[in-house]
Amino acid sequence: MASGTNTVDKLTEAQRARLRALRRSYEAELPEKLALIAGAVAALEGAESDRAGLEQLYQHIHKLAGSAAIYGFDEISRAAGSLEAWASSALTAGGAAPARVELAPMVDALHQAFSASRTMRKRARGAPIRPRR
Amino acid sequence: MGSRPLKRILLVEDDPDIQTVTSLALGSFGGYTVEVCSSAQQAIDSAAAFAPDLILLDVMMPGMDGIHTLEALRRIPETSVTPVIFLTARVQPHDVARYKELGSLAVIRKPFEPTTLVETIDGIWNEYSGQAD
């Protein structure tokens, strides 16, 4: 299996800037990706069996788990990975409807990871974190 | 001992976010000519005209997966012996063994670091082209 050493220092500033811009663009799309996942989870709740719905959830989660890590959102990737593993097992088991209690903690963890990434970015920029009302 | 230059890469990847960052890394950072295909069928349709030096192939794609995509590309004269690198999170020992059986040069594990992707591929290619001459 291939591996490499970190060569970020070998990139030009223009190249690093393009990567940063790409990362910002990806981050801006995260709420939409999370909404897709939330919608897929909601569609599964209450259904006795919905293999197609479970496959759709799996695809959304699989994409997020993979791309988030590549773009540097490791916590989001890890949280998505837990949900991905669950969805994969559920598909292997025949696509039975999930119990809400199984999914809720993992979905919450995903949202928390997203919130944490936004908090970190705000802190890095020096913006104050306003308390929720 | 000479080495064959790597100039043209066929990227077969269904995730648009991974397509974008991989294209940036390979095209802008690595200077390669990259053809991006979102599906097996697109790859099969593009392969002959594009005539890649190397194929970067995702494994888990909707519809036809990477394994079957490779088998289809091998039936096209222009890509019957084109070197392949699998780009995948599926790297269990039995998966990697399968990729090797199919003749892949290497497997690059997802998530990969965009800033090191070119160096990783260059290393694989240099080893391959040195052995091929």
Interface residues (C-beta under 8 A of the other chain):
Chain A: M1 A2 S3 G4 T5 N6 T7 V8 L11 Q15 R18 L19 L22 Y26 E29 Q59 H62 K63 A65 G66 S67 A69 I70 Y71 S77
Chain B: D15 D17 I18 T20 V21 L24 S28 F29 M60 P62 I85 A89 V91 V96 A106 V107 I108 R109 K110 P111 F112 E113 P114 T115 T116 L117 V118 E119 T120 I121 G123 I124
